[in-house]
Amino acid sequence: MRPALPIGLCTLAVLATFACSSLCAQNIDPAALPDAPDAMLAQSTHSAPTPAQPATVFGTVTTSGGDTVVTGATIILQNAATHATLSTISAPTGFFSFASVAPGTWTIHVTGQGFSPWTSSPFNIRAGDYRQIPSIVLRINANVSTVLVTASRRQVAEVQLESEEKQRIVGILPNFYVSYMPDAAPLSAGQKSRLAARALFDPVTFITAGITAGIEQGENVFPAFGQGGLGFAKRYGAAFADNASSDFIANALLPIVFRQDPRFYYRDGSIRSRALYAISTVFICKGDNGHWQPNYSFVLSGFAAASVSNLYYPAADRGGGLVVTNGLLNLASGAGSSLMEEFVLARITHRAKHRAQAPAAP
């Protein structure tokens, strides 16, 4: 459900798939398979954090069963041993974060105008953690008549989407279809279409199509296209059409039909659990209702895009067999792409740490 990686990265993605699959297949007890991401607390478990490495605590304040967010709520983080406190105010998106939190046991207290106070259970923080506080839902206080205005989930999704549209690998290659927030708001049909168009018409997409066409012409791939300027134009058009059909079908059309989220959700944990999770995202995804479900959109998109390619590729390169082959290759490259996102690209993607940065308070 994510756009194809540029040439070179695709090859690395496929190799990474088989390598990680081989490692994960060794001595794995089925009972030890990782839980679904929404059942786990998003927490970084760096193998050897130093005592000086800061921790970050973040979350979103909501109400009405999580459908709306609370603006201007006061959040106090209190150390259970020293009683030292840190405080902040939730942003217009309901988001808040505390940076440079010292290791120890902490408790969060949340208050908002017109709402009953909310207090978390004590939780431990280790050096280097990225700890999300889940399910902060404030209940309206029946004895108070004034309630602070909240933002809708669609507005929250819009703010998060604007941030995702700025994510680029090493500041160049678009990496829009990755969420570094485990509880990102679901995208509307219009937002899914806009993100697909944003990725398709990115300058890098046009450059990638040109590189692909040049390599194919140099190796005389699809000889029926011929050589010279006309042959290059045909290969360029076919490469761009491949990107267009794959992007639109996988990230807009089918996610809208099946009401599924086209984004990859980055997570933390052990190497094995993260590898298994990344590979599993080819077959499971988060629905617009927040629940994990079979990834119909991505599985079907590869075969659908391969079928569309029969319209513009030479007769010798068409047929049902090629559709099946390309569909299966799409699943393998998707797993490889997810592994790359989980273990490599997150470290070199600009704006990848936006989850720890709260928007300015009003």
Stockholm file with secondary structure:
# STOCKHOLM 1.0

chainA/1-362         MRPALPIGLCTLAVLATFACSSLCAQNIDPAALPDAPDAMLAQSTHSAPTPAQPATVFGTVTTSGGDTVVTGATIILQNAATHATLSTISAPTGFFSFASVAPGTWTIHVTGQGFSPWTSSPFNIRAGDYRQIPSIVLRINANVSTVLVTASRRQVAEVQLESEEKQRIVGILPNFYVSYMPDAAPLSAGQKSRLAARALFDPVTFITAGITAGIEQGENVFPAFGQGGLGFAKRYGAAFADNASSDFIANALLPIVFRQDPRFYYRDGSIRSRALYAISTVFICKGDNGHWQPNYSFVLSGFAAASVSNLYYPAADRGGGLVVTNGLLNLASGAGSSLMEEFVLARITHRAKHRAQAPAAP
#=GR chainA/1-362 SS CCCCCCTTHHHHHHHHHHHHHHHHTSSCCGGGSCCCGGGSCCCCCCSSCCTTSCEEEEEEEEEGGGTEEESSCEEEEEETTTCCEEEEECCTTSEEEEEEECSEEEEEEEECTTBCCEECCCEEECTTCEEEEEEEEECBCTTCCCCCCEEEHHHHHHHHHHHHTTCEETTTEECCSEESCTTCCCCCHHHHHHHHHHHHTSHHHHHHHHHHHHHHHHTTCSGGGCSHHHHHHHHHHHHHHHHHHHHHIIIIIHHHHHTBCCSEECCCSCHHHHHHHHHHTTTEEEBTTSCEEECHHHHHHHHHHHHHHTTTSCGGGCSHHHHHHHHHHHHHHHHHHHHHIIIIIHHHEETTTGGGCCCCCC
#=GC SS_cons         CCCCCCTTHHHHHHHHHHHHHHHHTSSCCGGGSCCCGGGSCCCCCCSSCCTTSCEEEEEEEEEGGGTEEESSCEEEEEETTTCCEEEEECCTTSEEEEEEECSEEEEEEEECTTBCCEECCCEEECTTCEEEEEEEEECBCTTCCCCCCEEEHHHHHHHHHHHHTTCEETTTEECCSEESCTTCCCCCHHHHHHHHHHHHTSHHHHHHHHHHHHHHHHTTCSGGGCSHHHHHHHHHHHHHHHHHHHHHIIIIIHHHHHTBCCSEECCCSCHHHHHHHHHHTTTEEEBTTSCEEECHHHHHHHHHHHHHHTTTSCGGGCSHHHHHHHHHHHHHHHHHHHHHIIIIIHHHEETTTGGGCCCCCC
//
